Amino acid sequence: MKAEEIIKNIFSFLRTPIWMVPVLTFLEQNCILFSPTDENKEESHLQLHGQYKLLVDTLLKSFLEDIHVQEEQFIEACNSHLARSNIPKTLIISPYTVDAPSNGHHLLITYPLSC
């Protein structure tokens, strides 16, 4: 599958209930544990980040299996010029937070404030 097709499929997937329901449920269930002024619960934050990372990893791997795309193909597609220049931030915010706990912390603080 070409990078363009992979990116289009991922865009579509990130808008489905299969992606959104578990991710938003996780955020809703755990955002109470975070507050903008509470930086002292680093261990529990790291544990939650690990759970979030596992959730995202599981959802993405399952989807990639369904569309018969290898993980290497997915990474290549995400690193392509097409992906870097065309991915809206709103579509990548939750996968992006997997990279670093501080990103997830920011999302879990701002999520309830934005509702």
Residue frames as qw, qx, qy, qz and C-alpha x, y, z in Angstrom:
[[0.000, 0.891, 0.455, 0.000, 0.00, 0.00, 0.00],
 [0.392, 0.531, -0.023, 0.751, 1.30, 3.47, -0.88],
 [0.249, -0.135, -0.468, 0.837, 2.04, 6.08, 1.80],
 [0.284, -0.116, -0.128, -0.943, -0.85, 8.24, 0.58],
 [0.657, -0.278, -0.578, -0.396, -3.33, 5.39, 1.01],
 [0.554, -0.225, -0.663, 0.451, -1.98, 4.53, 4.45],
 [0.070, -0.041, -0.274, 0.958, -2.30, 8.17, 5.58],
 [0.467, -0.188, -0.310, -0.807, -5.86, 8.40, 4.21],
 [0.683, -0.278, -0.668, -0.098, -6.79, 5.19, 6.04],
 [0.417, -0.184, -0.566, 0.687, -5.28, 6.45, 9.28],
 [0.159, -0.088, 0.038, -0.983, -7.13, 9.77, 8.95],
 [0.619, -0.252, -0.469, -0.578, -10.37, 7.86, 8.51],
 [0.654, -0.225, -0.689, 0.215, -9.61, 5.53, 11.41],
 [0.261, -0.059, -0.457, 0.848, -8.87, 8.40, 13.80],
 [0.356, -0.114, -0.049, -0.926, -12.40, 9.70, 13.19],
 [0.620, -0.203, -0.684, -0.325, -14.16, 6.42, 13.96],
 [0.683, -0.590, 0.106, -0.418, -15.78, 5.36, 17.21],
 [0.950, -0.036, -0.223, 0.215, -13.37, 2.42, 17.30],
 [0.517, 0.281, -0.280, 0.759, -10.61, 4.97, 17.97],
 [0.124, -0.542, 0.078, -0.828, -12.47, 7.84, 19.61],
 [0.739, -0.537, -0.208, -0.350, -14.53, 5.97, 22.20],
 [0.856, -0.274, -0.271, 0.343, -11.65, 4.20, 23.99],
 [0.457, 0.251, -0.157, 0.839, -9.35, 7.23, 23.79],
 [0.242, -0.543, -0.024, -0.804, -11.95, 9.73, 25.02],
 [0.806, -0.494, -0.277, -0.170, -13.12, 7.29, 27.69],
 [0.760, -0.083, -0.296, 0.572, -9.55, 6.94, 28.92],
 [0.195, 0.364, -0.102, 0.905, -9.16, 10.72, 29.03],
 [0.493, -0.567, -0.154, -0.642, -12.46, 11.23, 30.83],
 [0.862, -0.402, -0.308, 0.019, -11.71, 8.52, 33.39],
 [0.766, -0.158, -0.184, 0.595, -8.22, 9.79, 34.16],
 [0.232, 0.614, 0.019, 0.754, -8.24, 13.56, 33.71],
 [0.542, -0.787, -0.130, -0.264, -9.53, 14.00, 37.27],
 [0.850, -0.348, -0.061, 0.391, -6.17, 12.75, 38.51],
 [0.517, 0.169, 0.094, 0.834, -4.46, 15.72, 36.90],
 [0.046, -0.935, -0.298, 0.187, -4.70, 19.37, 37.77],
 [0.469, 0.802, -0.083, 0.361, -2.79, 22.30, 36.29],
 [0.168, -0.826, 0.414, -0.344, -0.98, 22.87, 39.57],
 [0.842, -0.369, 0.377, -0.111, -0.28, 19.26, 40.54],
 [0.572, 0.623, -0.534, -0.017, 3.14, 18.14, 39.32],
 [0.295, -0.544, 0.720, -0.314, 3.92, 16.00, 42.39],
 [0.848, 0.026, 0.458, -0.266, 2.25, 12.79, 41.27],
 [0.275, 0.625, -0.619, -0.389, 4.92, 11.95, 38.71],
 [0.180, -0.155, 0.971, 0.016, 4.86, 8.20, 39.39],
 [0.470, 0.448, 0.700, -0.298, 1.11, 7.89, 38.91],
 [0.420, 0.748, -0.110, -0.502, 1.32, 10.14, 35.84],
 [0.108, 0.497, -0.805, -0.305, 3.98, 7.88, 34.33],
 [0.318, 0.107, 0.935, -0.117, 1.84, 4.83, 35.08],
 [0.496, 0.643, 0.410, -0.416, -1.16, 6.43, 33.37],
 [0.298, 0.710, -0.435, -0.467, 1.01, 7.40, 30.43],
 [0.109, -0.255, 0.948, 0.158, 2.07, 3.76, 30.12],
 [0.415, 0.391, 0.785, -0.242, -1.59, 2.68, 30.08],
 [0.427, 0.761, 0.067, -0.484, -2.40, 5.32, 27.47],
 [0.116, 0.592, -0.696, -0.389, 0.55, 4.26, 25.34],
 [0.259, 0.006, 0.966, 0.022, -0.62, 0.63, 25.50],
 [0.462, 0.591, 0.540, -0.381, -4.15, 1.65, 24.48],
 [0.368, 0.774, -0.222, -0.465, -2.93, 3.67, 21.49],
 [0.029, -0.450, 0.854, 0.259, -0.47, 0.96, 20.49],
 [0.377, 0.189, 0.899, -0.115, -3.15, -1.74, 20.65],
 [0.482, 0.695, 0.345, -0.407, -5.67, 0.29, 18.65],
 [0.286, 0.751, -0.418, -0.423, -3.15, 1.23, 15.95],
 [0.130, -0.315, 0.924, 0.176, -1.69, -2.27, 15.65],
 [0.467, 0.351, 0.786, -0.204, -5.16, -3.81, 15.35],
 [0.469, 0.771, 0.112, -0.416, -6.11, -1.31, 12.66],
 [0.140, 0.666, -0.638, -0.360, -2.88, -1.86, 10.74],
 [0.306, -0.059, 0.949, 0.047, -3.48, -5.61, 10.83],
 [0.506, 0.555, 0.574, -0.327, -7.00, -5.08, 9.51],
 [0.481, 0.824, -0.063, -0.292, -5.75, -3.11, 6.52],
 [0.935, 0.123, 0.138, 0.301, -2.73, -5.42, 6.00],
 [0.274, 0.862, -0.253, 0.343, -0.08, -2.77, 6.61],
 [0.780, -0.098, -0.388, 0.481, 3.18, -3.65, 8.31],
 [0.409, -0.822, -0.169, 0.358, 4.42, -1.45, 11.15],
 [0.486, -0.256, 0.321, 0.771, 7.45, -0.44, 9.05],
 [0.181, 0.489, 0.570, 0.635, 5.15, 0.72, 6.22],
 [0.256, -0.870, -0.419, -0.032, 3.14, 2.77, 8.71],
 [0.492, -0.656, 0.037, 0.571, 6.28, 4.42, 10.11],
 [0.405, 0.045, 0.475, 0.780, 7.52, 5.16, 6.59],
 [0.026, 0.687, 0.567, 0.452, 4.17, 6.70, 5.67],
 [0.367, -0.868, -0.283, 0.176, 4.15, 8.84, 8.84],
 [0.486, -0.533, 0.215, 0.658, 7.64, 10.08, 8.04],
 [0.465, 0.423, 0.527, 0.572, 6.76, 10.89, 4.45],
 [0.081, 0.013, 0.065, 0.994, 6.56, 14.46, 3.20],
 [0.364, -0.421, -0.579, -0.595, 2.84, 13.93, 2.54],
 [0.570, -0.558, -0.586, 0.144, 2.17, 13.11, 6.17],
 [0.437, -0.311, -0.250, 0.806, 4.35, 15.87, 7.61],
 [0.016, 0.019, 0.191, 0.981, 2.75, 18.52, 5.46],
 [0.419, -0.272, -0.499, -0.708, -0.89, 17.44, 5.57],
 [0.456, -0.368, -0.789, 0.185, -1.70, 16.00, 8.99],
 [0.281, -0.728, -0.078, -0.620, -4.02, 18.33, 10.94],
 [0.034, 0.361, -0.703, 0.612, -3.03, 18.72, 14.59],
 [0.674, -0.170, 0.267, -0.668, -6.50, 17.69, 15.71],
 [0.929, 0.136, -0.270, -0.211, -6.00, 14.25, 14.17],
 [0.698, 0.288, -0.549, 0.358, -2.61, 13.60, 15.69],
 [0.273, -0.676, 0.356, -0.585, -3.01, 15.00, 19.19],
 [0.853, -0.384, 0.244, -0.255, -3.70, 11.69, 20.88],
 [0.944, 0.168, -0.088, 0.271, -1.10, 9.59, 19.06],
 [0.324, 0.709, -0.296, 0.552, 1.38, 12.44, 19.60],
 [0.489, -0.689, 0.309, -0.437, 0.95, 12.25, 23.37],
 [0.991, -0.115, -0.050, 0.050, 2.26, 8.70, 23.33],
 [0.637, 0.540, -0.303, 0.459, 5.78, 9.96, 22.72],
 [0.278, 0.263, -0.526, 0.760, 6.33, 11.68, 26.05],
 [0.293, -0.531, -0.741, 0.288, 4.52, 11.65, 29.38],
 [0.087, -0.381, -0.185, 0.902, 4.70, 15.44, 29.57],
 [0.232, -0.039, -0.511, -0.826, 2.62, 15.67, 26.39],
 [0.411, -0.402, -0.801, -0.165, 0.01, 13.37, 27.88],
 [0.274, -0.445, -0.533, 0.665, 0.03, 15.37, 31.10],
 [0.072, 0.190, -0.120, -0.972, -0.68, 18.51, 29.09],
 [0.361, -0.190, -0.680, -0.610, -3.55, 16.79, 27.25],
 [0.424, -0.448, -0.778, 0.121, -5.10, 15.43, 30.45],
 [0.159, -0.407, -0.357, 0.825, -4.96, 18.88, 32.04],
 [0.175, 0.209, -0.227, -0.935, -6.37, 20.76, 29.07],
 [0.182, -0.240, -0.878, -0.373, -8.95, 18.14, 28.05],
 [0.157, -0.625, -0.729, 0.230, -11.46, 18.88, 30.85],
 [0.085, -0.546, -0.112, 0.826, -10.87, 22.61, 30.50],
 [0.087, 0.153, -0.552, -0.815, -11.74, 22.51, 26.82],
 [0.090, -0.384, -0.901, -0.178, -15.12, 20.77, 27.31]]
